[in-house]
Amino acid sequence: MHRRHKGFNDGLNENRPYASVPTASASRTFPCTPIMTANRRVAVIGAGASGLSAARALRQEGHSVAVFERAAGIGGTWIYSTVVESDHLNTDPNRKIVHSSLYDSLRTNLPRESMGFFDYPFVAVAGEEDCRRFPGHREVLRYLEDFARESGLYGLIRFGVEVVRVEMEGEGRWAVVSRRVVGGGGGGADESEVFDGVVVCVGHYTEPRVAEIPGIDSWPGKQMHSHNYRVPEPFQGQVVVIIGSAASATDISKDIAGLAKEVHIASRSAPGGTPMKDPAHANIFTHSMIVKAFADGTVLFQDGSSAFVDVIMHCTGYKYHFPFLKTNGIVNVDDNRVGPLYKHVFPPLLAPYLSFIGLTTKIIPFPMFQLQSKWIAGVLSGRIVLPTQEEMMEDVKNLYSEMQSAGWPKRYTHNIENYHFEYANWLAGECGHPQVEEWRKLMYYANRKNRAAKPDRYRDEWDDDDLVKEAYEHFKNIFIST
């Protein structure tokens, strides 16, 4: 039985220990009316946020759905584990892969109001531990668990089952080979099933990218990727270099600064000249990139400064990686460009029977997953018609040409920051969904501005309470309709 939201605070909390966040007295809920359409048997690979969204949309469209999830629970990248890989740089192809990349202190860098699915708001629930506007990862996992439970998705998911191979068996037919990896003793025999469609929802936070550093082979210190960072205690009294300037680099540098002797951030975006000291942390210094590492333990930066370093941590992102997918070269990954893909979702030569959700970056993820899912579900049922293969390929070629003209490398193909909402609204138009709410867009930009102005405090200090109030007025209409 779905629990209902009641008794919203129409205003804003005057006591702001964390945020101006109205709370509800019960769990999140949403309407879930199935759409009766043609039925296909569809495999969804992964039960993270994108896989859950895909499963729900496919079932609503009338399809038969099987979700394969190698872990014992839902959540994907939002499942925290203290376990790290034995190879901290993640370069050994034979290593046992750990799929979690979360660190213990991680909080969202988007406000919860804008993060949630369109019809299942991410509101604070009375009695839960974390009601902050920018909650920690455990609260996000609870939200996804609520979403899966209240939408009845658990019965579709095969937990502890890993997909080891996906390959074509003729047009519109895909063989999915899987094996049990947890529970049932493990090490089970491979099992093959045939599906009409496959939706790949495996995320892209498992296979790390590592920077190339001249002289690193003779440098005696420790290297690791942020994929294996969990807590700051191992860095007590050490000098640490962090390579990168994105969210994880910013968060981790501040997380370890209280225990480390020094933290040096090496960033492509840093200006030349002398190193910059962080105004809020006397032991954090930002440099331009590393020139070379030396056998005596020193690291030389492009700004001419150097430091004797104990640890180099690569906060350098991840690679798209689909080792199970066999398409005879039709889909490939080239310098982190997955392609060719029409609108980052459909390979033109294999559409609509193979699709991807969640490849785009620099977005609000959950609403984007929902729109991509609805589009895929509608196309598979025949309710939505794709362009011809030739037209889709031409669209892909135009994107590649525009990137080349702009000087953008291939690895930025799925970075859609500059047209995030235009893309989302295009998807909405294709599948008959309302356009992205204006308050959600304004909140996204307000948060981005606030994060730049207050990098240490933006999660706890902001000035868009008017948008928070507008969001909760919108949510009330959703709850009333259910």
C-alpha positions as CSV (number, residue, x, y, z in Angstrom):
1,M,0.0,0.0,0.0
2,H,1.3,3.4,-0.9
3,R,1.7,5.9,1.9
4,R,0.5,9.4,1.2
5,H,2.1,12.8,1.8
6,K,0.1,14.9,4.2
7,G,0.5,18.2,6.0
8,F,3.0,20.0,3.9
9,N,4.6,23.1,5.4
10,D,3.5,25.7,2.8
11,G,6.2,28.1,3.9
12,L,9.9,27.7,4.7
13,N,11.5,26.4,7.9
14,E,12.5,29.4,10.0
15,N,15.0,27.2,11.9
16,R,17.6,26.5,9.3
17,P,20.0,24.0,10.7
18,Y,20.4,22.5,7.2
19,A,18.0,24.0,4.8
20,S,14.7,25.6,4.2
21,V,13.1,22.2,3.5
22,P,9.5,21.5,4.3
23,T,9.0,17.9,5.5
24,A,6.2,15.5,4.9
25,S,4.6,13.1,7.4
26,A,4.7,10.1,5.1
27,S,6.7,8.6,2.2
28,R,6.9,9.8,-1.4
29,T,4.3,8.6,-3.8
30,F,3.2,9.0,-7.4
31,P,0.6,8.0,-9.9
32,C,1.4,4.8,-11.8
33,T,-1.2,4.2,-14.5
34,P,-0.2,1.6,-17.1
35,I,-0.4,2.5,-20.8
36,M,-1.8,-0.4,-22.8
37,T,0.4,-0.8,-25.9
38,A,2.1,-3.5,-27.9
39,N,4.2,-5.9,-25.7
40,R,7.9,-6.7,-26.1
41,R,10.1,-8.7,-23.8
42,V,12.9,-6.3,-22.7
43,A,16.0,-6.9,-20.7
44,V,17.3,-4.0,-18.6
45,I,20.9,-4.3,-17.5
46,G,21.4,-2.6,-14.1
47,A,19.1,-1.6,-11.2
48,G,20.5,1.8,-10.5
49,A,18.5,5.0,-11.0
50,S,18.5,4.7,-14.8
51,G,17.6,1.0,-14.7
52,L,14.8,1.6,-12.3
53,S,13.5,4.4,-14.4
54,A,13.7,2.2,-17.5
55,A,11.9,-0.7,-15.9
56,R,9.0,1.5,-14.7
57,A,8.6,3.2,-18.1
58,L,8.7,0.0,-20.0
59,R,6.2,-1.7,-17.8
60,Q,3.9,1.3,-18.0
61,E,4.1,1.1,-21.8
62,G,3.0,-2.5,-21.6
63,H,6.2,-4.4,-22.1
64,S,7.4,-7.4,-20.2
65,V,10.6,-6.5,-18.2
66,A,13.5,-8.4,-16.7
67,V,16.1,-6.4,-14.8
68,F,19.5,-7.9,-14.3
69,E,21.5,-6.6,-11.2
70,R,24.8,-8.1,-10.1
71,A,24.5,-6.5,-6.6
72,A,22.2,-7.7,-3.8
73,G,20.2,-4.5,-3.8
74,I,19.1,-1.6,-6.0
75,G,20.9,1.7,-6.2
76,G,23.8,1.2,-8.5
77,T,26.4,3.9,-7.9
78,W,24.5,5.1,-4.8
79,I,25.3,1.9,-2.9
80,Y,28.2,2.7,-0.5
81,S,30.8,0.1,0.4
82,T,33.9,0.4,2.5
83,V,35.5,-2.2,0.2
84,V,38.0,-0.9,-2.3
85,E,39.9,-2.6,-5.1
86,S,43.3,-4.3,-4.3
87,D,44.8,-2.4,-7.2
88,H,44.1,1.2,-6.1
89,L,45.0,2.6,-9.6
90,N,42.5,0.1,-11.2
91,T,44.9,-0.8,-14.1
92,D,45.1,-4.6,-13.5
93,P,42.6,-6.2,-16.0
94,N,42.4,-9.2,-13.7
95,R,41.5,-7.4,-10.5
96,K,38.3,-8.0,-8.7
97,I,36.2,-5.0,-9.6
98,V,34.4,-3.0,-6.9
99,H,31.5,-1.1,-8.4
100,S,31.0,1.5,-5.6
101,S,32.8,4.9,-6.1
102,L,31.2,6.7,-3.2
103,Y,33.2,8.3,-0.3
104,D,31.7,8.3,3.1
105,S,31.2,12.1,3.4
106,L,29.6,12.5,-0.1
107,R,26.6,14.9,-0.3
108,T,24.7,15.7,-3.4
109,N,25.8,18.8,-5.3
110,L,22.3,19.4,-6.5
111,P,19.4,20.4,-4.3
112,R,17.0,17.6,-3.6
113,E,14.0,19.5,-5.1
114,S,15.6,19.5,-8.6
115,M,17.1,16.0,-8.3
116,G,14.0,13.9,-8.1
117,F,11.9,12.2,-10.8
118,F,9.2,14.4,-12.3
119,D,6.3,12.6,-10.6
120,Y,8.1,11.3,-7.6
121,P,9.6,14.3,-5.7
122,F,12.7,13.9,-3.6
123,V,11.3,15.5,-0.5
124,A,12.4,15.1,3.1
125,V,10.3,12.6,4.9
126,A,9.5,13.0,8.6
127,G,11.5,10.7,10.8
128,E,14.3,10.1,8.4
129,E,17.9,10.8,9.5
130,D,18.9,13.3,6.7
131,C,16.5,16.1,5.9
132,R,19.2,18.4,4.5
133,R,18.5,20.1,1.2
134,F,21.8,18.6,-0.1
135,P,21.6,15.2,1.6
136,G,24.2,12.5,1.9
137,H,24.4,9.5,-0.3
138,R,22.5,7.3,2.2
139,E,19.4,9.5,1.8
140,V,19.6,9.2,-2.0
141,L,19.7,5.4,-1.7
142,R,16.7,5.5,0.6
143,Y,14.8,7.6,-2.0
144,L,15.6,5.1,-4.8
145,E,14.6,2.2,-2.5
146,D,11.3,4.0,-1.9
147,F,10.8,4.6,-5.6
148,A,11.5,1.0,-6.4
149,R,9.2,-0.3,-3.7
150,E,6.3,2.0,-4.3
151,S,6.3,1.5,-8.0
152,G,6.4,-2.3,-7.6
153,L,9.8,-2.9,-9.3
154,Y,11.4,-5.3,-6.9
155,G,9.5,-8.2,-8.5
156,L,11.1,-7.4,-11.9
157,I,14.7,-7.5,-10.6
158,R,17.0,-10.5,-10.6
159,F,19.5,-9.7,-7.8
160,G,22.9,-11.3,-7.7
161,V,22.8,-12.0,-11.5
162,E,25.5,-10.6,-13.7
163,V,25.2,-10.2,-17.5
164,V,28.3,-11.6,-19.1
165,R,27.3,-11.4,-22.8
166,V,24.7,-9.6,-25.0
167,E,24.7,-10.4,-28.7
168,M,22.4,-10.3,-31.7
169,E,20.4,-13.3,-32.8
170,G,18.9,-11.7,-35.9
171,E,17.0,-8.4,-36.2
172,G,15.2,-7.5,-33.1
173,R,16.4,-10.5,-31.1
174,W,19.1,-10.4,-28.5
175,A,20.7,-13.3,-26.6
176,V,21.4,-12.2,-23.0
177,V,23.8,-14.6,-21.2
178,S,23.9,-14.2,-17.4
179,R,25.3,-16.0,-14.3
180,R,24.6,-15.8,-10.6
181,V,27.4,-14.0,-8.7
182,V,25.9,-13.6,-5.2
183,G,23.6,-15.9,-3.3
184,G,22.9,-19.5,-4.2
185,G,26.5,-20.4,-3.6
186,G,27.8,-18.3,-6.5
187,G,29.7,-19.6,-9.5
188,G,26.5,-20.8,-11.3
189,A,26.4,-21.9,-14.8
190,D,25.7,-19.4,-17.6
191,E,22.1,-19.1,-18.6
192,S,21.0,-17.7,-22.0
193,E,17.6,-16.0,-22.8
194,V,16.3,-14.2,-25.8
195,F,14.8,-10.8,-25.6
196,D,13.2,-8.4,-28.1
197,G,15.1,-5.5,-26.8
198,V,18.0,-4.6,-24.4
199,V,18.4,-1.4,-22.5
200,V,21.9,-0.8,-21.1
201,C,21.8,1.0,-17.7
202,V,25.2,0.2,-16.2
203,G,26.3,3.7,-15.3
204,H,29.8,5.0,-15.9
205,Y,31.6,5.1,-12.5
206,T,33.4,1.8,-12.4
207,E,36.2,1.9,-15.0
208,P,38.6,4.8,-14.0
209,R,40.5,7.1,-16.3
210,V,44.1,7.8,-15.2
211,A,46.3,10.7,-16.1
212,E,49.6,10.1,-17.8
213,I,52.5,11.6,-15.8
214,P,56.1,11.7,-17.2
215,G,58.5,10.0,-14.8
216,I,55.8,8.2,-12.8
217,D,57.3,4.8,-13.2
218,S,60.3,5.8,-11.1
219,W,58.4,7.9,-8.6
220,P,58.3,6.0,-5.2
221,G,55.0,7.2,-3.8
222,K,51.5,5.8,-3.9
223,Q,49.1,6.3,-6.7
224,M,45.3,5.8,-6.5
225,H,42.1,6.7,-8.2
226,S,39.3,8.5,-6.3
227,H,37.2,5.4,-7.1
228,N,39.0,3.8,-4.1
229,Y,38.7,6.8,-1.8
230,R,36.4,6.3,1.2
231,V,37.6,8.2,4.3
232,P,40.4,10.7,5.1
233,E,42.1,8.9,8.0
234,P,44.7,7.1,5.8
235,F,46.1,10.5,4.7
236,Q,47.1,11.7,8.2
237,G,50.2,13.9,8.0
238,Q,50.8,13.2,4.3
239,V,51.3,15.4,1.3
240,V,48.7,14.6,-1.3
241,V,48.4,15.7,-4.9
242,I,44.9,15.5,-6.4
243,I,44.6,15.6,-10.1
244,G,41.3,17.1,-11.4
245,S,38.9,19.9,-10.8
246,A,35.5,18.4,-10.9
247,A,33.2,17.6,-8.0
248,S,35.1,14.7,-6.6
249,A,38.4,16.5,-6.6
250,T,36.9,19.5,-4.8
251,D,35.1,17.4,-2.2
252,I,38.0,15.0,-1.5
253,S,40.6,17.8,-1.2
254,K,38.5,19.4,1.5
255,D,37.7,16.1,3.2
256,I,41.3,15.2,3.7
257,A,42.7,18.7,4.4
258,G,41.9,18.4,8.1
259,L,44.3,15.5,8.5
260,A,46.8,15.8,5.6
261,K,49.9,17.9,5.9
262,E,49.3,19.5,2.5
263,V,46.9,19.0,-0.4
264,H,48.0,20.1,-3.9
265,I,45.4,20.2,-6.6
266,A,46.7,19.9,-10.2
267,S,44.1,21.2,-12.6
268,R,44.0,22.0,-16.3
269,S,41.7,24.9,-15.6
270,A,44.0,26.5,-13.1
271,P,45.7,29.8,-14.3
272,G,49.4,30.0,-14.7
273,G,51.7,31.7,-12.3
274,T,52.2,31.0,-8.7
275,P,50.1,28.4,-6.8
276,M,46.9,29.7,-5.3
277,K,46.1,29.0,-1.7
278,D,42.6,28.1,-0.8
279,P,41.1,31.0,1.2
280,A,39.3,28.6,3.6
281,H,42.0,26.0,3.9
282,A,45.6,27.1,4.6
283,N,47.1,23.8,3.5
284,I,45.3,23.5,0.1
285,F,47.2,24.8,-3.0
286,T,45.9,24.8,-6.6
287,H,48.4,24.5,-9.4
288,S,48.5,24.1,-13.1
289,M,49.1,20.5,-14.3
290,I,52.0,18.2,-13.3
291,V,55.1,18.4,-15.5
292,K,57.0,15.4,-14.1
293,A,57.4,13.1,-11.2
294,F,60.9,12.3,-10.0
295,A,62.6,9.3,-8.4
296,D,63.4,11.3,-5.2
297,G,59.6,11.7,-4.5
298,T,59.2,15.2,-5.8
299,V,56.5,16.3,-8.2
300,L,57.0,19.4,-10.5
301,F,54.1,21.5,-11.6
302,Q,53.8,23.7,-14.7
303,D,53.8,26.8,-12.5
304,G,57.4,26.0,-11.5
305,S,56.6,24.9,-8.0
306,S,57.3,21.5,-6.6
307,A,56.5,19.3,-3.6
308,F,57.7,16.1,-2.0
309,V,54.6,14.0,-2.3
310,D,53.4,10.9,-0.6
311,V,50.2,10.2,-2.6
312,I,48.9,11.1,-6.1
313,M,45.2,10.7,-6.3
314,H,43.6,10.7,-9.8
315,C,40.2,12.4,-9.7
316,T,40.1,12.1,-13.4
317,G,36.8,10.6,-14.2
318,Y,35.8,7.3,-15.7
319,K,35.6,5.4,-19.0
320,Y,32.4,4.1,-20.6
321,H,32.8,0.3,-20.5
322,F,30.6,-2.4,-21.8
323,P,32.6,-5.6,-21.9
324,F,29.5,-7.8,-22.1
325,L,28.2,-6.1,-25.3
326,K,28.9,-7.8,-28.6
327,T,27.7,-5.8,-31.7
328,N,30.3,-6.8,-34.3
329,G,31.8,-3.4,-34.1
330,I,28.6,-1.5,-34.8
331,V,28.8,0.2,-31.3
332,N,32.2,1.1,-30.0
333,V,33.9,3.3,-27.5
334,D,36.6,5.7,-28.9
335,D,38.2,8.1,-26.5
336,N,35.1,7.8,-24.3
337,R,32.8,8.5,-27.2
338,V,30.1,5.8,-27.3
339,G,28.9,5.6,-30.8
340,P,27.4,6.1,-33.1
341,L,24.3,6.9,-31.1
342,Y,21.3,8.9,-32.1
343,K,20.6,11.5,-29.4
344,H,23.0,9.6,-27.1
345,V,20.5,6.7,-26.9
346,F,19.9,4.6,-30.0
347,P,22.6,3.0,-32.3
348,P,21.0,3.8,-35.7
349,L,21.8,0.4,-37.2
350,L,20.4,-1.5,-34.2
351,A,17.5,0.8,-33.2
352,P,15.2,0.4,-31.5
353,Y,16.2,-3.0,-30.1
354,L,19.4,-1.8,-28.4
355,S,19.5,1.4,-26.4
356,F,21.5,3.2,-23.6
357,I,20.3,5.3,-20.7
358,G,22.5,7.6,-18.6
359,L,25.5,8.3,-20.9
360,T,25.0,12.1,-20.9
361,T,26.9,14.1,-18.3
362,K,26.6,17.5,-16.7
363,I,22.9,17.1,-16.3
364,I,20.2,16.6,-13.6
365,P,20.4,12.8,-13.8
366,F,17.1,11.3,-12.5
367,P,14.7,13.5,-14.6
368,M,16.9,12.9,-17.6
369,F,16.8,9.1,-17.1
370,Q,13.0,9.3,-16.9
371,L,12.7,11.1,-20.2
372,Q,15.1,8.8,-22.0
373,S,13.2,5.8,-20.5
374,K,9.8,7.1,-21.7
375,W,11.2,7.7,-25.2
376,I,12.7,4.2,-25.4
377,A,9.5,2.5,-24.1
378,G,7.4,4.4,-26.6
379,V,9.6,3.6,-29.5
380,L,9.7,-0.1,-28.7
381,S,5.9,-0.2,-28.6
382,G,5.6,1.6,-31.9
383,R,3.8,4.6,-30.3
384,I,6.8,6.8,-31.2
385,V,8.5,6.5,-34.6
386,L,12.2,7.1,-35.0
387,P,13.7,8.7,-38.1
388,T,15.2,6.4,-40.7
389,Q,18.6,4.9,-40.2
390,E,20.0,7.3,-42.7
391,E,18.5,10.3,-41.0
392,M,19.7,9.2,-37.6
393,M,23.3,8.6,-38.9
394,E,23.2,12.0,-40.5
395,D,22.2,13.6,-37.2
396,V,25.1,11.8,-35.5
397,K,27.6,13.0,-38.2
398,N,26.4,16.5,-37.7
399,L,27.0,16.4,-34.0
400,Y,30.5,15.0,-34.6
401,S,31.2,17.7,-37.2
402,E,30.0,20.5,-34.9
403,M,32.3,19.2,-32.1
404,Q,35.3,19.0,-34.5
405,S,34.7,22.6,-35.7
406,A,34.5,23.8,-32.1
407,G,37.7,22.0,-31.1
408,W,36.0,19.7,-28.7
409,P,37.7,16.3,-28.2
410,K,35.8,13.1,-28.6
411,R,35.7,12.4,-24.9
412,Y,33.3,15.3,-24.4
413,T,30.7,13.9,-26.8
414,H,28.2,13.1,-24.0
415,N,28.9,16.3,-22.0
416,I,25.7,18.2,-22.8
417,E,26.0,21.0,-20.2
418,N,25.6,23.6,-22.9
419,Y,22.3,22.2,-24.2
420,H,21.1,20.2,-21.2
421,F,17.5,21.6,-21.0
422,E,17.1,21.9,-24.8
423,Y,17.9,18.2,-25.0
424,A,15.6,17.3,-22.1
425,N,12.7,19.3,-23.6
426,W,13.3,17.7,-27.0
427,L,12.9,14.3,-25.4
428,A,9.8,15.5,-23.6
429,G,8.3,16.6,-26.9
430,E,9.0,13.2,-28.5
431,C,7.3,11.2,-25.8
432,G,4.4,13.5,-24.9
433,H,5.8,14.6,-21.5
434,P,5.5,18.1,-20.2
435,Q,8.5,20.3,-20.6
436,V,11.0,20.7,-17.8
437,E,9.5,23.0,-15.1
438,E,10.8,26.5,-15.1
439,W,11.5,26.5,-11.4
440,R,13.7,23.4,-11.9
441,K,15.8,25.1,-14.6
442,L,16.1,28.3,-12.5
443,M,17.1,26.3,-9.5
444,Y,19.8,24.4,-11.4
445,Y,21.4,27.7,-12.6
446,A,21.0,29.3,-9.2
447,N,22.8,26.4,-7.6
448,R,25.6,26.5,-10.2
449,K,26.1,30.2,-9.5
450,N,26.0,29.7,-5.7
451,R,28.5,26.8,-5.9
452,A,31.0,29.0,-7.8
453,A,30.6,31.8,-5.3
454,K,30.6,29.7,-2.1
455,P,32.4,26.4,-2.9
456,D,32.7,25.5,0.8
457,R,29.2,26.6,1.9
458,Y,26.8,26.3,-1.1
459,R,25.2,23.1,0.4
460,D,24.2,25.0,3.5
461,E,23.8,28.6,2.4
462,W,21.7,29.8,-0.6
463,D,19.3,32.5,-1.7
464,D,16.7,30.8,-3.8
465,D,14.1,30.1,-1.2
466,D,11.5,31.5,-3.6
467,L,12.3,28.6,-5.9
468,V,12.2,26.1,-3.1
469,K,8.7,27.3,-2.2
470,E,7.6,27.1,-5.8
471,A,8.9,23.6,-6.1
472,Y,6.9,22.4,-3.0
473,E,3.8,24.1,-4.4
474,H,4.3,22.0,-7.5
475,F,4.8,18.9,-5.4
476,K,1.6,19.5,-3.5
477,N,-0.3,19.3,-6.8
478,I,1.3,15.9,-7.6
479,F,0.3,14.5,-4.2
480,I,-3.2,15.9,-4.4
481,S,-3.6,14.1,-7.8
482,T,-2.7,10.8,-6.2
